[in-house]
Amino acid sequence: MSFLRLFFSLFGIIPPFLACAQFTKTASCQSPSFDKKVDSYLSYSAPVVSVKDAFTKKSDYVFLDAREVEEYNVSHIPEARFIGYKDFNVKGISDIAKDSKIVVYCSIGYRSEKIATKLRSAGFKNVSNLYGSIFEWANMGYPLSDKKGLPTSQVHTYNKKWSQWVTGDGLKKTW
């Protein structure tokens, strides 16, 4: 099967029998219990990138936020572009080159995996899902921006139940 993937990738073709390719877990979260939760929600239909690697190489990536606008407005990864989830349309990112290095994120990685898979099916070649997404980003103490682009310590945790996974020092949870 790997020979076929190589052959088709050389020609930019994704045949139906490879479109649902499974990728392997190549990242983890700091907290073993959060890592287990994230892993349980992912099907690995898109490659993952660790928060640490994405942060270290952030200038190489286009970050796309696959949460809802209310979540994005509270906080997002600086310079990330809002694309949404429920109303996502690939035409909304037609200005991004198909060979750009893209990292998609949401709260923990479930919604962003779905969007990353859609982007890969639409011909974007270098798309990854941020493993642990914005919760892990915030837990690691990496910067967040509010809707005005100003630094913030707030994180939209989706709801009270999910707020348990935001554990970083000084973070303010809202839902």
Backbone as a printed PyTorch tensor [residue, N CA C, xyz], in Angstrom:
tensor([[[  0.8300,  -1.1890,   0.0000],
         [  0.0000,   0.0000,   0.0000],
         [  0.8760,   1.2550,   0.0000]],

        [[  2.0390,   1.2350,   0.6860],
         [  2.8800,   2.4210,   0.7240],
         [  3.4460,   2.7600,  -0.6570]],

        [[  3.7110,   1.7460,  -1.4940],
         [  4.1600,   2.0170,  -2.8560],
         [  3.0850,   2.7850,  -3.6140]],

        [[  1.8360,   2.3650,  -3.4640],
         [  0.7350,   3.0440,  -4.1550],
         [  0.5940,   4.4860,  -3.6770]],

        [[  0.7240,   4.7100,  -2.3710],
         [  0.6470,   6.0780,  -1.8460],
         [  1.7470,   6.9380,  -2.4670]],

        [[  2.9620,   6.4010,  -2.5390],
         [  4.0820,   7.1340,  -3.1220],
         [  3.8100,   7.4270,  -4.5910]],

        [[  3.3830,   6.4380,  -5.3300],
         [  3.1090,   6.6010,  -6.7520],
         [  2.0760,   7.6980,  -6.9860]],

        [[  0.9420,   7.6140,  -6.2920],
         [ -0.1240,   8.5870,  -6.5060],
         [  0.2670,   9.9660,  -6.0000]],

        [[  1.0360,  10.0340,  -4.9040],
         [  1.4360,  11.3400,  -4.3790],
         [  2.3860,  12.0610,  -5.3330]],

        [[  3.1750,  11.3110,  -6.0920],
         [  4.0750,  11.9240,  -7.0650],
         [  3.2970,  12.6800,  -8.1400]],

        [[  2.0990,  12.2140,  -8.4250],
         [  1.2820,  12.8320,  -9.4540],
         [  0.1510,  13.6840,  -8.8860]],

        [[  0.1250,  13.8830,  -7.5670],
         [ -0.8940,  14.7240,  -6.9430],
         [ -2.2900,  14.1480,  -7.0140]],

        [[ -2.3850,  12.8340,  -7.0820],
         [ -3.6750,  12.1620,  -7.2040],
         [ -3.9900,  11.4570,  -5.8830]],

        [[ -5.2290,  11.5920,  -5.4310],
         [ -5.6550,  10.8520,  -4.2510],
         [ -6.8320,   9.9730,  -4.6700]],

        [[ -6.5550,   8.7110,  -4.9770],
         [ -7.6470,   7.8280,  -5.3830],
         [ -8.5700,   7.5410,  -4.1980]],

        [[ -9.8250,   7.2020,  -4.4630],
         [-10.7920,   6.9680,  -3.3870],
         [-10.3240,   5.9810,  -2.3270]],

        [[ -9.6140,   4.9270,  -2.7330],
         [ -9.2190,   3.9370,  -1.7420],
         [ -8.0920,   4.4210,  -0.8250]],

        [[ -7.4640,   5.5630,  -1.1500],
         [ -6.4490,   6.1360,  -0.2660],
         [ -6.9270,   7.4100,   0.4160]],

        [[ -8.0680,   7.9190,   0.0300],
         [ -8.5550,   9.1930,   0.5670],
         [ -8.7720,   9.1420,   2.0660]],

        [[ -9.0920,   7.9980,   2.6080],
         [ -9.3330,   7.8610,   4.0410],
         [ -8.1190,   7.2490,   4.7320]],

        [[ -6.9490,   7.5840,   4.2610],
         [ -5.7200,   7.0340,   4.8270],
         [ -5.6470,   7.3220,   6.3220]],

        [[ -5.1130,   6.3810,   7.0510],
         [ -4.9370,   6.5460,   8.4830],
         [ -3.4960,   6.9340,   8.7610]],

        [[ -3.3420,   7.9540,   9.5790],
         [ -2.0210,   8.3970,   9.9890],
         [ -1.7820,   7.8890,  11.4000]],

        [[ -0.5730,   7.9670,  11.8590],
         [ -0.2500,   7.4730,  13.1890],
         [ -0.1180,   8.6200,  14.1810]],

        [[ -0.2470,   8.2770,  15.4250],
         [ -0.0810,   9.2540,  16.4990],
         [  1.4000,   9.5710,  16.6220]],

        [[  1.7330,  10.8340,  16.4050],
         [  3.1360,  11.2600,  16.4790],
         [  3.3160,  12.4050,  17.4630]],

        [[  2.3080,  12.6540,  18.2860],
         [  2.3560,  13.7520,  19.2570],
         [  1.6610,  13.2990,  20.5250]],

        [[  1.8570,  14.0550,  21.5790],
         [  1.1680,  13.7690,  22.8380],
         [  1.0070,  15.0670,  23.6150]],

        [[  0.1770,  15.0120,  24.6280],
         [ -0.0540,  16.1600,  25.5020],
         [  0.7390,  15.9740,  26.7920]],

        [[  0.9880,  17.0800,  27.4940],
         [  1.7360,  17.0220,  28.7520],
         [  1.0510,  16.1470,  29.7900]],

        [[ -0.2530,  16.2920,  29.9020],
         [ -1.0320,  15.5410,  30.8830],
         [ -1.4340,  14.1960,  30.3000]],

        [[ -1.0630,  13.0930,  30.9530],
         [ -1.4620,  11.7740,  30.4380],
         [ -2.9810,  11.6130,  30.3180]],

        [[ -3.7470,  12.1620,  31.2460],
         [ -5.2020,  12.0100,  31.1680],
         [ -5.7810,  12.8270,  30.0160]],

        [[ -5.2380,  14.0200,  29.7740],
         [ -5.7010,  14.8040,  28.6270],
         [ -5.2650,  14.1390,  27.3270]],

        [[ -4.0600,  13.5990,  27.2970],
         [ -3.5660,  12.8970,  26.1170],
         [ -4.4980,  11.7270,  25.7840]],

        [[ -4.9000,  10.9890,  26.7830],
         [ -5.8130,   9.8570,  26.5710],
         [ -7.1520,  10.3460,  26.0210]],

        [[ -7.6540,  11.4610,  26.5350],
         [ -8.9300,  12.0270,  26.0710],
         [ -8.8130,  12.4480,  24.6110]],

        [[ -7.7620,  13.1920,  24.2760],
         [ -7.5690,  13.6420,  22.8940],
         [ -7.4770,  12.4400,  21.9650]],

        [[ -6.6380,  11.4910,  22.3200],
         [ -6.4410,  10.3010,  21.4900],
         [ -7.7590,   9.5610,  21.2440]],

        [[ -8.6270,   9.5340,  22.2440],
         [ -9.8980,   8.8120,  22.1040],
         [-10.8550,   9.4760,  21.1160]],

        [[-10.6610,  10.7580,  20.8360],
         [-11.5470,  11.4820,  19.9240],
         [-11.0480,  11.5040,  18.4760]],

        [[ -9.7880,  11.1790,  18.2660],
         [ -9.2250,  11.2800,  16.9220],
         [ -9.2550,   9.9490,  16.1800]],

        [[ -9.4710,  10.0480,  14.8700],
         [ -9.4270,   8.8620,  14.0170],
         [ -8.1220,   8.8340,  13.2010]],

        [[ -7.3200,   9.8870,  13.3180],
         [ -6.0580,  10.0160,  12.5930],
         [ -6.2680,   9.9650,  11.0900]],

        [[ -7.3040,  10.6580,  10.6390],
         [ -7.5730,  10.7920,   9.2090],
         [ -6.7330,  11.9150,   8.5940]],

        [[ -5.9980,  12.6260,   9.4320],
         [ -5.0490,  13.6650,   8.9930],
         [ -3.8150,  13.5390,   9.8850]],

        [[ -2.6590,  13.9110,   9.3750],
         [ -1.4720,  13.8500,  10.2310],
         [ -1.5870,  14.8590,  11.3720]],

        [[ -0.9530,  14.5530,  12.4950],
         [ -0.9500,  15.4630,  13.6310],
         [  0.4270,  16.1010,  13.7890]],

        [[  0.4130,  17.2820,  14.3990],
         [  1.6470,  17.9650,  14.7570],
         [  1.5190,  18.3270,  16.2270]],

        [[  2.6070,  18.2040,  16.9570],
         [  2.5710,  18.5430,  18.3810],
         [  2.5350,  20.0610,  18.5550]],

        [[  1.9880,  20.4900,  19.6580],
         [  1.9380,  21.9200,  19.9680],
         [  3.3530,  22.4850,  20.0340]],

        [[  4.2590,  21.7530,  20.6570],
         [  5.6410,  22.2350,  20.7790],
         [  6.2780,  22.4430,  19.4000]],

        [[  6.1110,  21.4800,  18.5050],
         [  6.6740,  21.6120,  17.1570],
         [  6.0210,  22.7570,  16.3870]],

        [[  4.7060,  22.8810,  16.5080],
         [  4.0040,  23.9660,  15.8080],
         [  4.4430,  25.3250,  16.3350]],

        [[  4.6230,  25.4290,  17.6450],
         [  5.0620,  26.6980,  18.2230],
         [  6.4900,  27.0220,  17.7830]],

        [[  7.3480,  26.0370,  17.8360],
         [  8.7580,  26.2300,  17.4640],
         [  8.9080,  26.6740,  16.0110]],

        [[  8.0480,  26.1580,  15.1430],
         [  8.1330,  26.4550,  13.7120],
         [  6.9640,  27.3180,  13.2460]],

        [[  6.3920,  28.1160,  14.1550],
         [  5.1470,  28.8380,  13.8400],
         [  5.2540,  29.7500,  12.6280]],

        [[  6.4190,  30.2830,  12.3440],
         [  6.5540,  31.1660,  11.1800],
         [  6.4660,  30.3890,   9.8570]],

        [[  6.5950,  29.0760,   9.9160],
         [  6.4900,  28.2410,   8.7170],
         [  5.0490,  27.8940,   8.3540]],

        [[  4.1190,  28.1200,   9.2980],
         [  2.7500,  27.6310,   9.1460],
         [  1.7210,  28.7380,   8.9680]],

        [[  0.6400,  28.3620,   8.2970],
         [ -0.5960,  29.1380,   8.2950],
         [ -1.4910,  28.4190,   9.3010]],

        [[ -1.9040,  29.1080,  10.3610],
         [ -2.7760,  28.5260,  11.3750],
         [ -4.2230,  28.8520,  11.0460]],

        [[ -5.0670,  27.8180,  11.0490],
         [ -6.4890,  27.9780,  10.7800],
         [ -7.2770,  27.5140,  11.9980]],

        [[ -8.1720,  28.3660,  12.4760],
         [ -8.9770,  28.0860,  13.6620],
         [-10.3350,  27.5340,  13.2400]],

        [[-10.6020,  26.2760,  13.5840],
         [-11.8250,  25.5890,  13.1750],
         [-12.8650,  25.5360,  14.2950]],

        [[-12.8860,  26.5640,  15.1300],
         [-13.9130,  26.6470,  16.1640],
         [-14.9810,  27.6250,  15.6920]],

        [[-15.9370,  27.8980,  16.5380],
         [-16.9690,  28.8680,  16.1900],
         [-16.4860,  30.2690,  16.5570]],

        [[-17.0900,  31.2760,  15.9590],
         [-16.6240,  32.6570,  16.1070],
         [-16.5970,  33.1130,  17.5680]],

        [[-17.5530,  32.6510,  18.3850],
         [-17.5690,  33.0290,  19.8000],
         [-16.3020,  32.5490,  20.5040]],

        [[-15.8540,  31.3540,  20.1610],
         [-14.6380,  30.8000,  20.7450],
         [-13.4080,  31.5720,  20.2570]],

        [[-13.3500,  31.8080,  18.9670],
         [-12.2320,  32.5300,  18.3600],
         [-12.0940,  33.9370,  18.9470]],

        [[-13.2110,  34.6170,  19.1490],
         [-13.1660,  35.9880,  19.6660],
         [-12.6120,  36.0640,  21.0800]],

        [[-12.8370,  35.0430,  21.8870],
         [-12.2970,  35.0320,  23.2500],
         [-10.7790,  34.9220,  23.1860]],

        [[-10.2850,  33.9550,  22.4410],
         [ -8.8360,  33.8170,  22.2490],
         [ -8.5610,  32.8720,  21.0970]],

        [[ -7.4140,  33.1030,  20.4960],
         [ -6.9410,  32.2540,  19.4010],
         [ -5.4240,  32.3430,  19.3410]],

        [[ -4.8330,  31.4690,  18.5780],
         [ -3.3820,  31.5200,  18.3670],
         [ -3.0950,  32.7960,  17.5780]],

        [[ -2.1110,  33.5980,  18.0330],
         [ -1.8180,  34.8510,  17.3190],
         [ -1.6370,  34.6250,  15.8180]],

        [[ -2.2700,  35.4870,  15.0400],
         [ -2.2300,  35.4840,  13.5830],
         [ -2.9870,  34.3240,  12.9440]],

        [[ -3.7110,  33.5360,  13.7600],
         [ -4.5180,  32.4550,  13.1940],
         [ -5.7040,  33.0530,  12.4470]],

        [[ -6.1110,  32.3530,  11.4440],
         [ -7.2440,  32.7820,  10.6290],
         [ -8.4830,  31.9830,  11.0070]],

        [[ -9.5700,  32.6640,  11.2520],
         [-10.8260,  32.0130,  11.5790],
         [-11.4270,  31.3920,  10.3170]],

        [[-11.7830,  30.1020,  10.4040],
         [-12.4620,  29.4330,   9.2860],
         [-13.7700,  28.7720,   9.7220]],

        [[-13.9510,  28.6100,  11.0310],
         [-15.1640,  28.0020,  11.5480],
         [-15.2240,  26.5060,  11.3320]],

        [[-16.3100,  25.9380,  11.8180],
         [-16.5120,  24.4990,  11.6770],
         [-17.8610,  24.2100,  11.0270]],

        [[-18.9370,  24.6320,  11.6700],
         [-20.2760,  24.3290,  11.1530],
         [-20.4860,  24.8730,   9.7500]],

        [[-20.0080,  26.0880,   9.4990],
         [-20.2170,  26.7310,   8.1980],
         [-18.9510,  26.7730,   7.3420]],

        [[-18.0030,  25.8910,   7.6280],
         [-16.7520,  25.9070,   6.8760],
         [-17.0060,  25.6680,   5.3930]],

        [[-16.3250,  26.4670,   4.5710],
         [-16.3800,  26.3060,   3.1260],
         [-14.9690,  26.4870,   2.5960]],

        [[-14.4600,  25.4950,   1.9050],
         [-13.0900,  25.5330,   1.3980],
         [-12.8620,  26.7300,   0.4720]],

        [[-13.9170,  27.2540,  -0.1540],
         [-13.7770,  28.4300,  -1.0150],
         [-13.3240,  29.6560,  -0.2240]],

        [[-13.5760,  29.6530,   1.0750],
         [-13.1730,  30.7770,   1.9180],
         [-11.6720,  30.8970,   2.1240]],

        [[-10.9300,  29.8730,   1.7240],
         [ -9.4720,  29.9380,   1.8510],
         [ -8.7990,  29.7470,   0.4880]],

        [[ -9.4900,  30.1350,  -0.5550],
         [ -8.9540,  29.9620,  -1.9100],
         [ -7.6920,  30.7920,  -2.1490]],

        [[ -7.4270,  31.7610,  -1.2820],
         [ -6.2210,  32.5780,  -1.4210],
         [ -4.9780,  31.9000,  -0.8440]],

        [[ -5.1500,  30.7760,  -0.1770],
         [ -4.0140,  30.0430,   0.4020],
         [ -3.5270,  29.0240,  -0.6200]],

        [[ -2.2450,  29.0490,  -0.9020],
         [ -1.6580,  28.1200,  -1.8790],
         [ -1.8150,  26.6770,  -1.3990]],

        [[ -2.0730,  25.7950,  -2.3380],
         [ -2.3050,  24.3780,  -2.0230],
         [ -1.0780,  23.6950,  -1.4130]],

        [[  0.1110,  24.2780,  -1.6100],
         [  1.3090,  23.6680,  -1.0340],
         [  1.7700,  24.3560,   0.2470]],

        [[  0.9720,  25.2860,   0.7760],
         [  1.3020,  25.9560,   2.0440],
         [  1.2790,  24.9430,   3.1870]],

        [[  2.1120,  25.1840,   4.1840],
         [  2.0920,  24.3570,   5.3880],
         [  0.9940,  24.9100,   6.2910]],

        [[ -0.0290,  24.0970,   6.5070],
         [ -1.2140,  24.5170,   7.2480],
         [ -1.3660,  23.6820,   8.5080]],

        [[ -1.6730,  24.3690,   9.6120],
         [ -2.0180,  23.7040,  10.8640],
         [ -3.4320,  24.1390,  11.2230]],

        [[ -4.3220,  23.1660,  11.3760],
         [ -5.7070,  23.4370,  11.7470],
         [ -5.8650,  23.0560,  13.2170]],

        [[ -6.5870,  23.8870,  13.9650],
         [ -6.8260,  23.5750,  15.3730],
         [ -8.2370,  23.9540,  15.7770]],

        [[ -8.6680,  23.3870,  16.9080],
         [ -9.9530,  23.7190,  17.5290],
         [ -9.7150,  23.7130,  19.0350]],

        [[-10.5890,  23.1000,  19.8090],
         [-10.3860,  23.0240,  21.2580],
         [ -9.4040,  21.9220,  21.6300]],

        [[ -9.6730,  20.6830,  21.1550],
         [ -8.7800,  19.5640,  21.4700],
         [ -8.2460,  18.8510,  20.2400]],

        [[ -8.8690,  19.0580,  19.0820],
         [ -8.3990,  18.4310,  17.8470],
         [ -9.4370,  17.6560,  17.0740]],

        [[-10.6280,  17.4660,  17.6280],
         [-11.6600,  16.6830,  16.9460],
         [-12.2110,  17.4190,  15.7190]],

        [[-12.6870,  18.6490,  15.9190],
         [-13.2590,  19.4070,  14.8000],
         [-12.1790,  19.7430,  13.7730]],

        [[-10.9950,  20.0930,  14.2540],
         [ -9.9140,  20.4530,  13.3220],
         [ -9.4720,  19.2570,  12.4900]],

        [[ -9.5620,  18.0580,  13.0440],
         [ -9.2320,  16.8770,  12.2480],
         [-10.2010,  16.7370,  11.0760]],

        [[-11.4750,  16.9910,  11.3250],
         [-12.4740,  16.9020,  10.2560],
         [-12.1900,  17.9300,   9.1610]],

        [[-11.8380,  19.1520,   9.5600],
         [-11.5390,  20.2010,   8.5810],
         [-10.2300,  19.8880,   7.8560]],

        [[ -9.2200,  19.4240,   8.5740],
         [ -7.9420,  19.0670,   7.9420],
         [ -8.1500,  17.9910,   6.8810]],

        [[ -8.9990,  17.0290,   7.1800],
         [ -9.3030,  15.9620,   6.2210],
         [ -9.9890,  16.5320,   4.9830]],

        [[-10.9180,  17.4670,   5.1800],
         [-11.5830,  18.1170,   4.0380],
         [-10.5720,  18.8870,   3.1970]],

        [[ -9.6440,  19.5760,   3.8540],
         [ -8.6320,  20.3410,   3.1190],
         [ -7.7330,  19.4140,   2.3030]],

        [[ -7.3420,  18.3080,   2.8850],
         [ -6.5020,  17.3480,   2.1610],
         [ -7.2580,  16.7890,   0.9600]],

        [[ -8.5500,  16.5120,   1.1330],
         [ -9.3590,  16.0200,   0.0180],
         [ -9.5250,  17.0670,  -1.0700]],

        [[ -9.4440,  18.3440,  -0.6830],
         [ -9.5730,  19.4480,  -1.6410],
         [ -8.2450,  19.7750,  -2.3250]],

        [[ -7.2000,  19.0040,  -2.0080],
         [ -5.9320,  19.1800,  -2.7020],
         [ -4.8500,  19.9290,  -1.9510]],

        [[ -5.1230,  20.3310,  -0.7090],
         [ -4.0640,  20.9540,   0.0900],
         [ -3.1280,  19.8470,   0.5470]],

        [[ -1.8520,  20.0130,   0.2710],
         [ -0.9050,  18.9230,   0.4220],
         [ -0.2420,  18.8180,   1.7950]],

        [[ -0.0860,  19.9300,   2.5000],
         [  0.6740,  19.9590,   3.7500],
         [ -0.1910,  20.4250,   4.9240]],

        [[ -1.2320,  19.6640,   5.2150],
         [ -2.1790,  20.0300,   6.2700],
         [ -2.0150,  19.0900,   7.4470]],

        [[ -1.9100,  19.6680,   8.6390],
         [ -1.8170,  18.8810,   9.8650],
         [ -2.8490,  19.3560,  10.8740]],

        [[ -3.2280,  18.4490,  11.7490],
         [ -4.1140,  18.7400,  12.8620],
         [ -3.2530,  18.9910,  14.0950]],

        [[ -3.5260,  20.0770,  14.8220],
         [ -2.7590,  20.4020,  16.0290],
         [ -3.2360,  19.5090,  17.1700]],

        [[ -2.3970,  18.6060,  17.5930],
         [ -2.7470,  17.6170,  18.6190],
         [ -2.9130,  18.2950,  19.9810]],

        [[ -4.1250,  18.2110,  20.5270],
         [ -4.4280,  18.8860,  21.7960],
         [ -4.9240,  20.2960,  21.5820]],

        [[ -4.7270,  20.7950,  20.3780],
         [ -5.2240,  22.0840,  19.9000],
         [ -5.0140,  23.2300,  20.8760]],

        [[ -5.9610,  24.1730,  20.9260],
         [ -5.7370,  25.3960,  21.7010],
         [ -5.6700,  25.1170,  23.2080]],

        [[ -6.3360,  24.0460,  23.6760],
         [ -6.2390,  23.7290,  25.1050],
         [ -4.7860,  23.4080,  25.4660]],

        [[ -4.1400,  22.5720,  24.6780],
         [ -2.7470,  22.2160,  24.9590],
         [ -1.8330,  23.4240,  24.7400]],

        [[ -2.1100,  24.2170,  23.7170],
         [ -1.3400,  25.4330,  23.4470],
         [ -1.3600,  26.3430,  24.6770]],

        [[ -2.5520,  26.5660,  25.2120],
         [ -2.7020,  27.4220,  26.3960],
         [ -2.0510,  26.7790,  27.6180]],

        [[ -2.2420,  25.4790,  27.7970],
         [ -1.6470,  24.7820,  28.9410],
         [ -0.1270,  24.8590,  28.9300]],

        [[  0.4630,  24.9440,  27.7610],
         [  1.9210,  25.0410,  27.6560],
         [  2.4150,  26.4770,  27.8420]],

        [[  1.4860,  27.4000,  28.0170],
         [  1.8660,  28.7900,  28.2830],
         [  2.1920,  29.5940,  27.0480]],

        [[  1.8130,  29.1050,  25.8780],
         [  2.0790,  29.8370,  24.6480],
         [  1.0730,  30.9750,  24.4920]],

        [[  1.4410,  32.0260,  23.7670],
         [  0.5990,  33.2280,  23.7040],
         [ -0.7430,  33.0100,  23.0170]],

        [[ -1.7040,  33.7800,  23.4890],
         [ -3.0530,  33.8160,  22.9240],
         [ -3.4080,  35.2560,  22.6370]],

        [[ -4.2580,  35.4630,  21.6230],
         [ -4.7330,  36.8030,  21.2730],
         [ -6.2480,  36.8370,  21.3480]],

        [[ -6.7800,  38.0100,  21.7020],
         [ -8.2360,  38.1690,  21.6930],
         [ -8.6850,  38.6890,  20.3300]],

        [[ -9.9820,  39.0390,  20.2150],
         [-10.5090,  39.4420,  18.9050],
         [ -9.8830,  40.7220,  18.3720]],

        [[ -9.2780,  41.5200,  19.2520],
         [ -8.5940,  42.7380,  18.8160],
         [ -7.1120,  42.5000,  18.5370]],

        [[ -6.6650,  41.2690,  18.7210],
         [ -5.2620,  40.9360,  18.4950],
         [ -4.3760,  41.2130,  19.7010]],

        [[ -4.9930,  41.5270,  20.8460],
         [ -4.2410,  41.8160,  22.0680],
         [ -4.0040,  40.5390,  22.8660]],

        [[ -2.9050,  40.4870,  23.6220],
         [ -2.6400,  39.2960,  24.4410],
         [ -3.7640,  39.0650,  25.4520]],

        [[ -4.0720,  37.8080,  25.7030],
         [ -5.1070,  37.4510,  26.6690],
         [ -4.7480,  36.1490,  27.3690]],

        [[ -5.3330,  35.9560,  28.5340],
         [ -5.1610,  34.6930,  29.2590],
         [ -6.4750,  33.9210,  29.2940]],

        [[ -7.4730,  34.4030,  28.5680],
         [ -8.7660,  33.7250,  28.5350],
         [ -8.7780,  32.6170,  27.4830]],

        [[ -9.4910,  31.5600,  27.8230],
         [ -9.6750,  30.4450,  26.8900],
         [-11.1450,  30.0710,  26.9080]],

        [[-11.7460,  30.0200,  25.7330],
         [-13.1260,  29.5420,  25.6210],
         [-13.0540,  28.0220,  25.6830]],

        [[-13.6510,  27.4600,  26.7280],
         [-13.5330,  26.0180,  26.9560],
         [-14.7270,  25.2280,  26.4380]],

        [[-15.5290,  25.8270,  25.6150],
         [-16.6780,  25.1960,  24.9700],
         [-17.8410,  25.0430,  25.9490]],

        [[-17.6020,  24.3790,  27.0710],
         [-18.6070,  24.2920,  28.1320],
         [-17.9050,  23.9330,  29.4430]],

        [[-18.6680,  23.8830,  30.5220],
         [-18.0790,  23.6180,  31.8420],
         [-17.3600,  22.2700,  31.8940]],

        [[-17.9540,  21.2600,  31.2940],
         [-17.3540,  19.9150,  31.3030],
         [-15.9590,  19.9240,  30.6840]],

        [[-15.8040,  20.5840,  29.5500],
         [-14.5230,  20.6010,  28.8460],
         [-13.5050,  21.5090,  29.5220]],

        [[-13.9550,  22.3970,  30.3940],
         [-13.0250,  23.3250,  31.0490],
         [-12.0090,  22.6110,  31.9380]],

        [[-12.3230,  21.3820,  32.3560],
         [-11.3750,  20.6320,  33.1940],
         [-10.0380,  20.3860,  32.4970]],

        [[-10.0170,  20.4610,  31.1630],
         [ -8.7920,  20.1570,  30.4210],
         [ -7.9010,  21.3800,  30.2210]],

        [[ -8.3720,  22.5440,  30.6210],
         [ -7.5400,  23.7550,  30.5790],
         [ -6.9830,  23.9430,  31.9860]],

        [[ -5.6950,  23.6560,  32.1310],
         [ -5.0840,  23.5830,  33.4600],
         [ -3.8900,  24.5000,  33.6440]],

        [[ -3.5360,  25.2580,  32.6230],
         [ -2.3440,  26.1040,  32.6970],
         [ -2.4770,  27.2090,  33.7350]],

        [[ -1.3470,  27.5860,  34.3070],
         [ -1.3180,  28.6480,  35.3140],
         [ -1.8230,  29.9610,  34.7430]],

        [[ -2.6880,  30.6390,  35.5060],
         [ -3.1540,  31.9700,  35.1500],
         [ -4.1810,  32.0310,  34.0550]],

        [[ -4.6670,  30.8840,  33.5770],
         [ -5.6620,  30.8900,  32.5050],
         [ -7.0600,  31.1110,  33.0690]],

        [[ -7.8260,  31.9420,  32.3710],
         [ -9.2110,  32.2180,  32.7610],
         [-10.1130,  31.4880,  31.7810]],

        [[-11.0000,  30.6570,  32.3080],
         [-11.8920,  29.8480,  31.4770],
         [-13.2360,  30.5280,  31.3210]],

        [[-13.7570,  30.4700,  30.1250],
         [-15.0810,  30.9860,  29.8410],
         [-15.7810,  30.0390,  28.8760]],

        [[-17.0960,  30.0390,  28.8850],
         [-17.8610,  29.2180,  27.9330],
         [-19.2020,  29.8550,  27.6900]]])
